[in-house]
Amino acid sequence: KNQVIVFSYLDTFLQKKIIENFSSKKSAYILNRLNSDDRMMFFSSLTSLDQTYFLSLLNKKNKANVETLLGYPKNSVARIMNTNVATIHEETTIGEGFLHLKSNYQDDEIINVIFVVKEDNTLVDDVPIRAFVWNDNDKKVKDILDGFCPSLTITETKEDAVIKFKEYDRDVLPVVNEANILLGVVTIDDI
């Protein structure tokens, strides 16, 4: 696990040099356990030939995710988004939400904000984690929503994201497609 953490902090040139010297089993272990945004940054830095080799080391889900994201323009937020997003439905109670979060997500910077979605993953709103702490467990999530949730579209550029991060003073922004389906998040650190 520590190797995965250290690997994610290295620049992509050094990552490639190191992973080329690992066995395919060890390379697969590391690549499959990276956060999706770190994995995508690594794959974006590779030549097509190297991408093909390293894609073969990914499990089915991660491979499909990387292949999809590689189809977006190099400067788009899609290339740097993290697809591990904390979501909850608006009919859920605060108490049920806490249990859901604890059993489905690890402590990570992206968990500071919970995204409220419909059954089809349409983005409804966002809720800071502190709202869960200061509200009654029996209250429904829909009762604490403010109706304001700035987002990025999947084709927006990193420069567009910088403007929105400054404008809305956020640490994390959701990334949606043209139908407002939540696909991932981008953090200020990613930018």
Secondary structure, 3 states (H helix, E strand, C coil): CHHHHHHHHCCHHHHHHHHCCCCHHHHHHHHHHCCHHHHHHHHHCCCHHHHHHHHCCCCHHHHHHHHHHHCCCCCEHHHCCECCCCEEECCCEHHHHHHHHHHHCCCCHHHHEEEEECCCCEEEEEEEHHHHHCCCCCCEHHHHCCCCCCCEECCCEHHHHHHHHHHHCCCEEEEECCCCEEEEEEECCCC
